[in-house]
Amino acid sequence: VAWSSITGDAIMTCTARCLQPTTLVRWNSQELHEQMQTDKDFGYRFMKLTSAVLAKRLVATRLQLLDLF
């Protein structure tokens, strides 16, 4: 949730509803962007992990769409 804040886009495109007890991680996107600019190694690792999660979600969505047809 809130991938838009990582990329800097202003448009929020999703919501979530927790069905069981959940821990929420929250960060200030401005501070996160500044940290990634200051510490390039951190920024690289953060975006690498983020892109891996997004890639898995895109594959899952693609497979769901294939099941529709």
Order of alpha helices (4+ residues) and beta strands (2+ residues): alpha-alpha-alpha
